[in-house]
């Protein structure tokens, strides 16, 4: 039998957008609630502030703002979108917030669903959306990374509450020819055996149902994290997967224009850059202002750097997301921008 081959198309990143809550909580303000201070937080994490969703905002609303901004940059009408992927672990609706986002955007032709992979979520969603486009099944996709971790943080635990904030970021992807491909390679990994290092577990609360039977009441505990183990995981696995990806794509570290990592801790960013001898000037970071916004960190940082013209069309970006699951991944991206 003769073998057949499938020719895959390319994916172009043609727009981005972001949105953050109006409420800004500085380290000094947080120190009014828990026993901490600005110097302690900044020296250990690099974080100076975080933004927190308030009474007049929602995660879906932030996601809409970010997505609308990405559409505007791409120059798309909402009716032209085929796919909306919302990467989030904290939806407004546990059944999924992407369909509501689709309705608000007026993207009647788009299929929309949530994808949950915590802090790796945006990268996982980006790769997932790209597969629909590369096969020709769809033409245009919006990928949004958004999280509201503030609703699941124990704000009286100074070890964890200093780390997290809320935000949303989005990218517009378009199918293109193979020679214009902007997703040059990727690798994704999971290790559930280490999942208890960082999780958001259910509350084990059972109530009487009928005649000696019981049911579990819905609800979750605050974020549970072993900070030391998560840090060791990140500084070990992120350089390893990036090295593997660069080797697989025949890419030398010195050819990278930017290193765009999940914004979890400045020490992690510094450690990965040192491993590859990448100058700090090429390491993108907005951790000081926003903290860890989970699935939003990478697209939020991307949009900021595109808006201030640090990232220019044609530049090469190595990105890595990592976090709960445990899950981690890497992608080699060439930013094209709008046509």
Rosetta silent file (secondary structure, phi, psi, omega in degrees, C-alpha in Angstrom):
SEQUENCE: XXXXXXXXXXXXXXXXXXXXXXXXXXXXXXXXXXXXXXXXXXXXXXXXXXXXXXXXXXXXXXXXXXXXXXXXXXXXXXXXXXXXXXXXXXXXXXXXXXXXXXXXXXXXXXXXXXXXXXXXXXXXXXXXXXXXXXXXXXXXXXXXXXXXXXXXXXXXXXXXXXXXXXXXXXXXXXXXXXXXXXXXXXXXXXXXXXXXXXXXXXXXXXXXXXXXXXXXXXXXXXXXXXXXXXXXXXXXXXXXXXXXXXXXXXXXXXXXXXXXXXXXXXXXXXXXXXXXXXXXXXXXXXXXXXXXXXXXXXXXXXXXXXXXXXXXXXXXXXXXXXXXXXXXXXXXXXXXXXX
SCORE:     score description
SCORE:     0.000 S_00000001
   1 L     0.000  133.096 -179.557    0.000    0.000    0.000 S_00000001
   2 L   -72.751  139.176  178.199    1.380    3.417   -0.926 S_00000001
   3 L   -78.983  145.888  175.793    2.026    5.766    1.968 S_00000001
   4 L  -116.748  148.542  179.359    0.245    9.098    2.039 S_00000001
   5 L  -120.202  149.948  178.986    1.475   12.279    3.688 S_00000001
   6 L  -108.594  125.494  177.498   -0.486   15.163    5.105 S_00000001
   7 L   -92.202  119.733 -178.994    0.729   18.672    4.419 S_00000001
   8 L   -95.743  143.877  177.311    0.026   20.961    7.348 S_00000001
   9 L   -82.685 -174.676  179.340   -0.390   24.681    7.020 S_00000001
  10 E  -105.387  173.387  178.830    1.081   27.413    9.177 S_00000001
  11 E  -129.758  128.219  178.913   -0.290   29.598   11.962 S_00000001
  12 E  -109.273  133.847  174.517    0.214   33.366   12.150 S_00000001
  13 E   -92.576  106.690 -168.677   -0.040   35.397   15.365 S_00000001
  14 E  -115.280   -1.119  178.980   -1.649   38.575   14.053 S_00000001
  15 E  -164.492  154.729  176.265   -3.128   40.324   17.078 S_00000001
  16 E  -150.519  161.531  179.269   -3.013   40.537   20.867 S_00000001
  17 E  -162.731  164.122 -179.528   -4.776   42.322   23.681 S_00000001
  18 E  -153.824  166.364  176.930   -4.999   42.416   27.463 S_00000001
  19 E  -156.798  141.457  178.666   -7.006   43.749   30.376 S_00000001
  20 L  -133.607  153.475 -179.324   -6.379   44.089   34.108 S_00000001
  21 L   -64.150  156.735  179.672   -8.620   45.042   37.047 S_00000001
  22 L   -71.938  -33.979 -177.978   -8.809   48.629   38.251 S_00000001
  23 E   -70.648  123.719  177.134   -7.990   47.711   41.866 S_00000001
  24 E  -116.720  123.428 -178.044   -4.241   47.769   42.510 S_00000001
  25 E  -112.359  113.800 -179.716   -2.959   46.355   45.802 S_00000001
  26 E   -80.046  166.052  175.898    0.614   47.292   46.688 S_00000001
  27 H   -59.737  -40.985 -179.522    2.890   45.272   48.947 S_00000001
  28 H   -64.088  -38.038  176.798    2.600   47.926   51.635 S_00000001
  29 H   -65.330  -40.507  178.920   -1.194   47.726   51.500 S_00000001
  30 H   -64.531  -31.678  177.677   -1.042   43.943   51.801 S_00000001
  31 L   -66.291  -13.833  175.639    1.185   44.412   54.826 S_00000001
  32 L   -77.960  -14.413 -179.131   -1.769   46.075   56.559 S_00000001
  33 L  -105.015  -42.703 -178.467   -3.555   42.704   56.523 S_00000001
  34 L  -123.207  164.160 -177.659   -0.803   40.124   57.029 S_00000001
  35 L   -77.437   83.684  178.825    2.625   40.169   58.647 S_00000001
  36 L  -153.885  175.167  178.334    4.692   41.094   55.603 S_00000001
  37 L  -154.884  167.978 -175.218    6.305   44.115   53.968 S_00000001
  38 H   -59.028  -43.920 -177.960    7.451   45.397   50.601 S_00000001
  39 H   -63.510  -42.835 -179.306   11.100   44.496   51.087 S_00000001
  40 H   -62.612  -45.628 -177.458   10.328   40.897   52.115 S_00000001
  41 H   -68.161  -47.879 -175.989    8.015   40.299   49.148 S_00000001
  42 H   -65.339  -38.653 -177.551   10.183   41.958   46.491 S_00000001
  43 H   -68.078  -27.095 -177.171   13.397   40.252   47.609 S_00000001
  44 H   -98.898  -21.381 -174.314   11.813   36.792   47.403 S_00000001
  45 H  -130.401  -26.007 -173.082    9.500   37.155   44.399 S_00000001
  46 L    85.768    3.010 -176.821   10.159   40.381   42.496 S_00000001
  47 L   -91.282  135.184  176.395    6.520   41.386   42.995 S_00000001
  48 L  -112.871  -25.456 -177.782    5.592   44.938   44.045 S_00000001
  49 E  -157.735  172.013  174.119    1.832   44.935   43.410 S_00000001
  50 E  -151.510  154.613  179.084   -1.065   42.935   42.040 S_00000001
  51 E  -107.057  137.432 -172.757   -4.453   43.807   40.496 S_00000001
  52 E  -128.140  129.808  179.076   -7.630   42.305   41.981 S_00000001
  53 L   -60.812  130.464 -179.146  -11.102   42.097   40.443 S_00000001
  54 L  -104.310 -172.306 -173.849  -13.566   44.287   42.335 S_00000001
  55 L   -60.702  -27.447 -175.835  -17.365   44.395   42.696 S_00000001
  56 L   -98.080   12.776 -177.991  -17.951   46.042   39.304 S_00000001
  57 L  -128.932  158.944  174.003  -15.785   43.634   37.295 S_00000001
  58 L  -137.925  161.306  176.692  -15.893   39.976   36.249 S_00000001
  59 H   -65.487  -38.259  177.547  -13.397   37.567   34.770 S_00000001
  60 H   -63.753  -37.372  177.299  -15.598   37.219   31.693 S_00000001
  61 H   -63.740  -44.286  176.540  -15.637   40.994   31.373 S_00000001
  62 H   -62.567  -41.837  179.189  -11.840   41.177   31.495 S_00000001
  63 H   -61.208  -39.856  178.148  -11.630   38.348   28.973 S_00000001
  64 H   -63.076  -44.907  179.239  -13.951   40.259   26.669 S_00000001
  65 H   -59.416  -46.030 -178.975  -11.813   43.403   26.883 S_00000001
  66 H   -63.614  -44.837 -179.287   -8.647   41.455   26.099 S_00000001
  67 H   -64.979  -42.216  178.981  -10.292   39.571   23.221 S_00000001
  68 H   -62.575  -37.781  178.190  -11.813   42.743   21.759 S_00000001
  69 H   -66.708  -39.203  177.424   -8.408   44.424   21.828 S_00000001
  70 H   -65.388  -41.201  177.093   -6.845   41.462   20.034 S_00000001
  71 H   -61.565  -41.370 -179.387   -9.600   41.567   17.390 S_00000001
  72 H   -63.114  -44.535  179.147   -9.035   45.277   16.912 S_00000001
  73 H   -64.203  -40.939 -178.919   -5.306   44.831   16.360 S_00000001
  74 H   -71.018  -21.162 -177.334   -5.885   41.950   13.930 S_00000001
  75 L    76.549   29.329 -177.511   -8.485   43.980   12.055 S_00000001
  76 L   -97.225  150.275  164.065  -11.049   41.171   12.271 S_00000001
  77 L   -87.672  144.584 -176.395  -14.812   41.255   12.473 S_00000001
  78 H   -62.112  -28.848 -179.254  -16.104   39.021   15.258 S_00000001
  79 H   -67.707  -13.947 -177.814  -18.269   37.088   12.765 S_00000001
  80 H   -87.926   -3.837 -176.596  -15.103   35.804   11.064 S_00000001
  81 L   -81.106  135.379  178.564  -13.898   33.839   14.127 S_00000001
  82 L   -98.684  -27.688 -172.385  -14.172   30.056   13.970 S_00000001
  83 E  -145.362  135.484  172.832  -12.851   29.112   17.420 S_00000001
  84 E  -125.088  118.398  176.665  -12.640   30.686   20.874 S_00000001
  85 E  -113.159  121.344  177.933  -10.510   28.942   23.478 S_00000001
  86 E  -106.965  108.583  177.296  -10.588   30.335   27.012 S_00000001
  87 E   -86.612  110.508 -179.979   -7.732   29.044   29.132 S_00000001
  88 L  -157.422  148.901  172.159   -8.810   29.459   32.747 S_00000001
  89 L  -110.975    1.466 -175.562   -8.973   27.545   36.014 S_00000001
  90 L  -133.596   55.642 -176.018  -11.269   30.105   37.638 S_00000001
  91 L   -67.131  157.215  173.776  -14.293   30.559   35.333 S_00000001
  92 L   -68.997  -28.018  178.564  -17.309   32.610   36.336 S_00000001
  93 L  -123.489  121.721 -176.970  -19.399   29.550   35.450 S_00000001
  94 L   -61.499  -23.159  176.512  -18.058   26.126   36.430 S_00000001
  95 L   -77.658  -11.085  179.351  -19.693   24.693   33.297 S_00000001
  96 L   126.971  134.400 -179.859  -17.547   27.046   31.198 S_00000001
  97 L  -102.452  -12.172 -177.625  -17.315   30.783   30.513 S_00000001
  98 H   -60.670  -41.500  178.636  -16.183   30.658   26.870 S_00000001
  99 H   -60.940  -38.056  177.168  -19.722   30.396   25.420 S_00000001
 100 H   -64.832  -39.364  177.473  -20.761   33.529   27.313 S_00000001
 101 H   -62.345  -41.172  178.032  -17.668   35.269   25.973 S_00000001
 102 H   -58.643  -43.111 -179.073  -18.619   34.163   22.457 S_00000001
 103 H   -65.938  -43.136 -179.135  -22.061   35.729   22.884 S_00000001
 104 H   -64.368  -38.013  179.262  -20.689   39.020   24.226 S_00000001
 105 H   -72.474  -20.852 -175.541  -18.232   39.257   21.332 S_00000001
 106 L    76.314   27.309 -178.643  -20.990   38.548   18.819 S_00000001
 107 L   -92.582   71.045 -170.557  -18.954   35.719   17.301 S_00000001
 108 L   -61.857  -29.197 -176.189  -22.009   33.701   16.248 S_00000001
 109 L   -86.345   -8.853 -173.275  -20.101   31.285   14.000 S_00000001
 110 L   -85.534  139.775  166.543  -17.420   30.387   16.554 S_00000001
 111 E   -86.317  139.974 -173.982  -17.342   27.261   18.672 S_00000001
 112 E  -135.450  132.862  175.233  -16.210   28.198   22.182 S_00000001
 113 E  -153.880  160.349  179.419  -14.987   26.160   25.107 S_00000001
 114 E   -87.094  153.275  172.311  -12.787   26.393   28.202 S_00000001
 115 E  -132.666  128.089 -176.304   -9.443   24.665   28.658 S_00000001
 116 L  -111.565  114.446  172.978   -8.054   24.090   32.149 S_00000001
 117 L  -148.886   30.072  176.621   -4.331   23.686   32.713 S_00000001
 118 H    51.693 -131.276 -174.232   -3.712   26.309   35.419 S_00000001
 119 H   -70.471  -15.414  174.836   -0.579   28.408   34.808 S_00000001
 120 H   -88.913   -2.301 -168.195    0.274   26.354   31.695 S_00000001
 121 H   -57.062  -45.385 -177.002   -3.201   26.991   30.306 S_00000001
 122 H   -63.219  -44.914 -179.005   -2.476   29.677   27.742 S_00000001
 123 H   -63.881  -41.670  177.673    0.384   27.762   26.152 S_00000001
 124 H   -62.952  -40.904 -179.597   -1.660   24.546   26.077 S_00000001
 125 H   -69.175  -37.887  178.085   -4.604   26.435   24.529 S_00000001
 126 H   -60.075  -47.153  179.815   -2.377   28.136   21.960 S_00000001
 127 H   -65.879  -40.011  179.231   -1.031   24.780   20.787 S_00000001
 128 H   -62.725  -47.983  179.733   -4.525   23.252   20.792 S_00000001
 129 H   -61.442  -38.330 -178.351   -6.007   26.050   18.692 S_00000001
 130 H   -60.559  -32.707 -178.853   -3.100   25.845   16.260 S_00000001
 131 H   -66.285  -38.019  176.550   -3.935   22.233   15.440 S_00000001
 132 H   -62.919  -36.810 -177.692   -7.421   23.194   14.216 S_00000001
 133 H   -78.175  -40.129 -176.121   -5.898   25.850   11.981 S_00000001
 134 H   -66.996  -30.396  179.351   -2.970   23.852   10.627 S_00000001
 135 L   -81.259  -10.099 -178.156   -5.220   21.028    9.413 S_00000001
 136 L    88.272    2.099 -179.806   -7.476   23.454    7.565 S_00000001
 137 L   -68.200  -30.380 -179.900  -10.500   22.643    9.726 S_00000001
 138 L  -140.107  163.441 -175.944  -10.732   26.283   10.829 S_00000001
 139 L  -110.118  -42.684 -175.548   -9.369   29.619    9.670 S_00000001
 140 E  -132.266  141.825 -179.002   -9.349   32.012   12.608 S_00000001
 141 E  -141.291  146.135  170.767   -9.095   31.511   16.373 S_00000001
 142 E  -110.877  127.523  175.960   -9.011   33.602   19.514 S_00000001
 143 E  -115.660  122.094 -178.319   -7.019   32.214   22.450 S_00000001
 144 E  -118.648  131.794  170.633   -7.589   33.917   25.797 S_00000001
 145 E  -109.893  121.380 -175.980   -5.718   33.267   29.020 S_00000001
 146 E  -150.257  138.063  176.816   -7.570   34.647   32.041 S_00000001
 147 E  -150.056  147.677  175.241   -7.704   33.903   35.742 S_00000001
 148 E  -120.786   71.297 -178.668   -9.148   35.334   38.938 S_00000001
 149 H   -68.103  -17.572 -178.905   -6.987   33.617   41.529 S_00000001
 150 H   -59.462  -25.604 -179.382   -7.931   36.290   44.081 S_00000001
 151 H   -81.079  -10.236 -179.709  -11.162   34.408   44.790 S_00000001
 152 L  -120.607   11.100  176.766   -9.269   31.244   45.751 S_00000001
 153 L   -90.778  141.274  169.833   -6.351   32.746   47.679 S_00000001
 154 L   -84.107  101.012 -174.128   -6.183   32.599   51.476 S_00000001
 155 L   -73.852    3.478  173.692   -5.531   36.289   52.054 S_00000001
 156 L  -107.731    4.213  176.783   -4.400   35.555   55.611 S_00000001
 157 L  -103.170  102.611 -173.045   -1.603   33.224   54.480 S_00000001
 158 L   -68.683  -18.001  179.703    1.396   35.467   53.891 S_00000001
 159 L   -71.761  -31.513 -175.798    3.345   32.689   52.138 S_00000001
 160 L  -113.689  -30.377 -172.793    0.898   32.499   49.224 S_00000001
 161 L   -67.168  -21.710 -178.552   -1.314   35.590   49.186 S_00000001
 162 L   -74.369  -13.272 -168.795    1.572   37.828   48.112 S_00000001
 163 L   -88.686  -29.610 -161.555    2.033   35.902   44.856 S_00000001
 164 E  -110.898  151.789  175.491   -1.220   36.131   42.941 S_00000001
 165 L  -147.297 -178.933 -177.820   -3.268   38.637   40.976 S_00000001
 166 E  -113.884  152.845  177.415   -6.008   38.751   38.330 S_00000001
 167 E   175.467  174.728  179.066   -5.828   39.524   34.621 S_00000001
 168 E  -148.661  143.986  175.399   -6.569   38.507   31.040 S_00000001
 169 E  -143.167  152.054 -175.877   -4.651   38.368   27.779 S_00000001
 170 E  -141.157  153.234  176.611   -5.604   37.264   24.279 S_00000001
 171 E  -134.312  138.229  174.962   -4.010   36.358   20.957 S_00000001
 172 E   -98.543  125.025 -178.425   -5.576   36.232   17.486 S_00000001
 173 E  -115.728  140.644 -179.445   -4.370   33.297   15.360 S_00000001
 174 E  -134.337  137.396  176.086   -4.890   32.852   11.627 S_00000001
 175 E   -64.890  141.107 -178.521   -4.199   29.929    9.319 S_00000001
 176 E  -148.189 -177.024  179.727   -1.488   30.711    6.810 S_00000001
 177 L   -74.773  155.462 -178.535    0.944   29.047    4.433 S_00000001
 178 H   -56.061  -34.145 -177.600    3.686   26.809    5.865 S_00000001
 179 H   -74.829  -10.685  177.095    6.412   29.313    4.956 S_00000001
 180 H  -105.954   12.931 -174.832    4.647   31.976    7.059 S_00000001
 181 L   -60.766  133.041  179.565    4.254   29.727   10.115 S_00000001
 182 L  -106.234   -7.855  174.244    4.607   31.520   13.450 S_00000001
 183 E  -108.184   93.950 -168.256    4.451   28.490   15.753 S_00000001
 184 E   -82.039  -16.803  178.760    7.793   26.904   14.934 S_00000001
 185 E   175.534  159.795  178.151    7.686   24.149   17.530 S_00000001
 186 E  -158.536  157.933  171.766    6.290   23.121   20.881 S_00000001
 187 E  -143.990  136.969 -178.451    6.564   20.532   23.633 S_00000001
 188 E  -128.920  142.644 -178.900    4.004   19.841   26.374 S_00000001
 189 E  -143.639  154.472  175.012    4.312   17.731   29.526 S_00000001
 190 E  -141.497  148.998  175.359    2.313   16.668   32.594 S_00000001
 191 L  -145.252   89.465 -178.697    3.182   14.827   35.810 S_00000001
 192 H   -66.754  -17.076  179.438    0.162   14.125   37.979 S_00000001
 193 H   -67.526  -17.624  178.395    2.268   12.289   40.553 S_00000001
 194 H  -109.579   15.911 -175.259    3.481   15.687   41.743 S_00000001
 195 H   -62.133  -25.917 -177.693    0.100   17.389   41.576 S_00000001
 196 H   -75.203   -2.933  175.532   -0.185   17.861   45.327 S_00000001
 197 H   -70.613  -27.729 -178.517    2.654   20.416   45.211 S_00000001
 198 E  -155.298  108.878 -179.043    0.191   22.984   43.849 S_00000001
 199 E  -153.868  173.301  177.997   -3.543   22.442   43.732 S_00000001
 200 L  -132.517   80.231 -168.702   -6.990   23.792   44.534 S_00000001
 201 L   -76.726  157.021  175.011   -8.727   20.764   46.092 S_00000001
 202 E   -68.607  153.186  171.638  -12.398   20.149   46.699 S_00000001
 203 L   -79.467  126.385 -179.963  -13.831   20.511   50.178 S_00000001
 204 L   -87.226   75.622 -177.832  -14.629   17.021   51.512 S_00000001
 205 L  -120.842  111.011 -177.139  -17.969   17.945   53.013 S_00000001
 206 E  -108.507  136.444 -178.760  -20.728   15.284   52.860 S_00000001
 207 E  -119.322  155.603  178.757  -24.350   15.924   53.835 S_00000001
 208 E   -65.037  137.858  178.700  -27.270   13.592   54.471 S_00000001
 209 L  -108.757  -79.186  175.832  -29.358   12.841   51.378 S_00000001
 210 L  -148.053  140.057  169.223  -32.003   10.145   52.022 S_00000001
 211 L    42.720   57.239  175.750  -32.250    7.032   54.237 S_00000001
 212 L    83.021   -0.187  176.604  -28.620    6.722   55.251 S_00000001
 213 L   -96.855  155.534 -178.972  -27.237    8.006   51.932 S_00000001
 214 E  -134.381  166.345  175.608  -25.157   11.130   51.583 S_00000001
 215 E  -135.936  156.915  179.910  -23.968   13.542   48.916 S_00000001
 216 E   -90.953  127.483  177.149  -20.935   15.761   48.579 S_00000001
 217 L   -78.973  135.779 -178.822  -21.538   19.488   48.808 S_00000001
 218 L   -68.391  149.401  177.829  -19.724   21.499   46.134 S_00000001
 219 L   153.103  160.820 -177.959  -16.891   23.797   47.088 S_00000001
 220 E  -133.172  151.790  173.157  -13.128   24.203   47.088 S_00000001
 221 L   -78.945  169.011  172.047  -10.417   24.980   49.585 S_00000001
 222 L   -65.830  166.104  178.956   -8.010   27.898   49.035 S_00000001
 223 L   -54.462  130.824  177.499   -4.950   27.348   46.855 S_00000001
 224 E  -108.802  127.505 -176.046   -2.576   24.811   48.429 S_00000001
 225 E  -145.483  134.888  168.573    1.095   25.210   47.521 S_00000001
 226 L   -99.057   92.091 -172.133    4.470   23.816   48.514 S_00000001
 227 H   -57.201  -40.054 -178.317    6.461   26.829   47.383 S_00000001
 228 H   -65.667  -42.724 -179.776    9.882   25.244   47.742 S_00000001
 229 H   -68.893  -38.143  178.550    8.958   22.195   45.664 S_00000001
 230 H   -65.173  -39.976  178.724    7.277   24.290   42.968 S_00000001
 231 H   -63.419  -45.269 -179.939   10.368   26.488   42.724 S_00000001
 232 H   -64.163  -39.159  176.746   12.676   23.474   42.380 S_00000001
 233 H   -59.563  -46.612 -175.578   10.351   21.982   39.769 S_00000001
 234 H   -67.156  -45.505 -176.415   10.362   25.169   37.698 S_00000001
 235 H   -73.044  -16.144  175.813   14.108   25.845   37.738 S_00000001
 236 H   -90.906  -49.339 -170.779   14.775   22.213   36.788 S_00000001
 237 H   -81.427  -34.546 -177.597   12.084   21.452   34.214 S_00000001
 238 H   -65.056  -48.775  175.916   11.747   24.769   32.373 S_00000001
 239 H   -61.108  -35.773 -179.174   15.375   24.940   31.187 S_00000001
 240 H   -63.872  -46.206 -177.824   15.226   21.235   30.279 S_00000001
 241 H   -72.594  -33.475  176.039   12.140   21.531   28.082 S_00000001
 242 H   -66.139  -42.309  178.321   13.388   24.741   26.486 S_00000001
 243 H   -61.408  -41.690  178.932   16.717   23.098   25.706 S_00000001
 244 H   -64.102  -41.834  179.964   14.903   20.137   24.168 S_00000001
 245 H   -66.593  -43.745  179.748   12.714   22.415   22.049 S_00000001
 246 H   -62.584  -38.929  177.780   15.636   24.511   20.823 S_00000001
 247 H   -65.874  -43.466 -178.237   17.506   21.364   19.860 S_00000001
 248 H   -65.092  -29.465 -178.990   14.480   19.922   18.054 S_00000001
 249 L  -101.260    6.455  178.742   14.018   23.122   16.048 S_00000001
 250 L    55.605   46.760 -177.688   17.751   23.631   15.460 S_00000001
 251 L  -114.028  128.440  177.740   17.609   26.993   17.219 S_00000001
 252 L   -88.627  139.423 -179.379   20.569   28.528   19.042 S_00000001
 253 H   -53.037  -35.370 -177.503   19.800   30.504   22.242 S_00000001
 254 H   -70.341  -13.100  178.543   21.698   33.505   20.903 S_00000001
 255 H   -85.810   -8.347  179.343   19.281   33.720   17.958 S_00000001
 256 L   -73.366  138.090  173.780   16.344   34.402   20.281 S_00000001
 257 L   -86.523  -33.691 -176.608   15.056   37.946   20.442 S_00000001
 258 E  -146.952  148.097  169.136   13.039   37.396   23.612 S_00000001
 259 E  -110.790  116.803 -176.733   12.503   34.935   26.447 S_00000001
 260 E  -119.873   99.306 -177.503    8.855   35.033   27.550 S_00000001
 261 E  -105.471  158.431  169.448    8.183   32.833   30.576 S_00000001
 262 L   -53.777  131.244 -174.332    5.193   32.374   32.838 S_00000001
 263 L   -87.485   85.924 -178.021    5.472   35.187   35.381 S_00000001
 264 L  -109.276  -41.517 -175.938    5.629   33.311   38.676 S_00000001
 265 L  -160.399  131.502 -177.245    8.809   34.461   40.407 S_00000001
 266 H   -62.202  -30.896  179.388   11.616   36.741   39.243 S_00000001
 267 H   -66.310  -32.076  176.117   14.203   34.318   40.577 S_00000001
 268 H   -67.941  -45.157  178.468   12.851   31.628   38.236 S_00000001
 269 H   -58.314  -44.063 -178.740   13.091   33.991   35.258 S_00000001
 270 H   -65.805  -41.001 -177.797   16.665   34.890   36.211 S_00000001
 271 H   -64.738  -41.462  179.421   17.691   31.255   36.722 S_00000001
 272 H   -67.234  -42.442  178.356   16.395   30.177   33.296 S_00000001
 273 H   -61.494  -41.501  178.830   18.063   33.123   31.562 S_00000001
 274 H   -63.364  -38.140 -179.110   21.368   32.324   33.266 S_00000001
 275 H   -59.094  -36.492 -177.842   21.128   28.693   32.158 S_00000001
 276 L  -103.046    6.856 -179.166   21.042   29.778   28.495 S_00000001
 277 L    56.112   39.040  177.249   23.301   32.825   28.895 S_00000001
 278 L   -90.278  126.130 -179.053   20.444   35.062   27.715 S_00000001
 279 L   -59.781  146.153  179.942   20.982   38.728   28.685 S_00000001
 280 H   -59.290  -26.316  179.308   18.483   40.141   31.151 S_00000001
 281 H   -64.843  -19.433  179.313   17.576   42.764   28.559 S_00000001
 282 H   -98.299    1.314 -179.426   15.995   39.961   26.503 S_00000001
 283 E   -97.577  114.925 -178.321   13.942   38.553   29.403 S_00000001
 284 L   -80.034  131.109 -179.174   10.399   39.932   29.410 S_00000001
 285 L  -151.460  127.106  168.738    8.970   40.595   32.858 S_00000001
 286 L  -127.195   21.218 -178.153    6.012   42.531   34.241 S_00000001
 287 H   -55.847  -35.906 -176.647    5.846   40.460   37.409 S_00000001
 288 H   -58.726  -36.712 -175.718    6.508   43.509   39.580 S_00000001
 289 H   -89.449  -31.591 -170.328    3.206   45.122   38.626 S_00000001
 290 H  -117.350  -16.537 -174.776    0.850   42.147   38.262 S_00000001
 291 L    67.584 -158.875 -178.995    2.223   39.155   40.172 S_00000001
 292 E   -88.954  108.534  179.431    1.219   35.678   39.055 S_00000001
 293 L  -102.274   22.395  174.804   -1.983   35.905   37.003 S_00000001
 294 H    58.143 -122.346 -174.876   -1.855   32.192   36.072 S_00000001
 295 H   -64.989  -12.645 -177.580   -3.025   31.563   32.481 S_00000001
 296 H   -86.732  -15.193 -167.748   -2.968   35.310   31.782 S_00000001
 297 H   -62.185  -45.348 -175.718    0.725   35.979   32.411 S_00000001
 298 H   -67.806  -50.973  179.322    2.164   35.104   28.992 S_00000001
 299 H   -67.887  -30.119  176.756   -0.413   36.895   26.778 S_00000001
 300 H   -64.358  -44.216  178.579   -0.515   39.847   29.191 S_00000001
 301 H   -68.947  -40.188  177.838    3.260   40.235   28.932 S_00000001
 302 H   -58.132  -48.631 -177.657    3.200   39.683   25.173 S_00000001
 303 H   -63.037  -41.609  179.662    0.639   42.427   24.651 S_00000001
 304 H   -59.829  -43.411 -177.728    2.528   44.867   26.853 S_00000001
 305 H   -73.985  -29.547  174.604    5.751   44.313   24.900 S_00000001
 306 H   -71.290  -42.259 -177.733    3.976   44.562   21.522 S_00000001
 307 H   -63.752  -39.010 -179.650    2.213   47.762   22.558 S_00000001
 308 L   -91.550    9.564  172.389    5.433   49.492   23.639 S_00000001
 309 L    67.128   22.766  168.696    7.189   48.177   20.498 S_00000001
 310 L   -70.463  -47.994  175.792    9.780   46.062   22.250 S_00000001
 311 L   -85.830  125.558 -178.337    8.486   43.055   20.318 S_00000001
 312 L  -117.456  155.122  178.535    8.561   43.751   16.583 S_00000001
 313 L   -53.596  135.474  179.060    7.203   41.741   13.624 S_00000001
 314 L    93.239   -8.952 -177.601    9.484   38.880   12.650 S_00000001
 315 L   -78.931  151.914 -174.457   11.145   38.528   16.047 S_00000001
 316 E  -101.612  129.589 -174.986   11.717   35.111   17.598 S_00000001
 317 E  -126.638  127.495  170.677   10.335   34.327   21.062 S_00000001
 318 E   -99.005  126.295 -176.014   10.956   31.294   23.269 S_00000001
 319 E  -126.506  149.176  176.159    8.098   30.858   25.736 S_00000001
 320 E  -146.212  134.331  173.328    7.405   28.453   28.581 S_00000001
 321 E  -115.140  148.187 -176.727    4.437   27.965   30.875 S_00000001
 322 E  -158.360  147.188  177.645    4.530   25.879   34.050 S_00000001
 323 E   165.483 -145.167 -170.840    2.434   25.239   37.108 S_00000001
 324 L   -58.041  150.649  179.406   -0.292   23.159   38.712 S_00000001
 325 L   140.006  -52.997  -14.996   -0.984   19.678   37.484 S_00000001
 326 L   -69.310  146.520  179.634    1.956   19.592   37.489 S_00000001
 327 E  -138.676  150.696  176.943    2.091   20.735   33.883 S_00000001
 328 E  -160.139  159.257 -178.886    4.631   22.549   31.770 S_00000001
 329 E  -165.731  171.464  179.374    5.407   23.290   28.168 S_00000001
 330 E  -145.536  150.568  177.982    7.427   25.392   25.759 S_00000001
 331 E  -143.534  143.511  174.884    6.800   26.999   22.389 S_00000001
 332 E  -106.302  118.880 -169.363    8.980   28.718   19.825 S_00000001
 333 E  -124.772  137.970  169.399    7.041   31.614   18.346 S_00000001
 334 E  -111.591  116.125 -177.956    7.667   34.160   15.599 S_00000001
 335 L   -76.657  124.872  177.215    5.488   37.219   16.114 S_00000001
 336 L   -98.179  -42.900 -175.764    3.993   38.501   12.863 S_00000001
 337 L    79.274  178.392 -176.383    1.513   41.113   13.988 S_00000001
 338 L   -67.107  150.831 -179.538   -1.327   42.488   11.859 S_00000001
 339 L   -69.078    0.000    0.000   -1.024   42.460    8.062 S_00000001
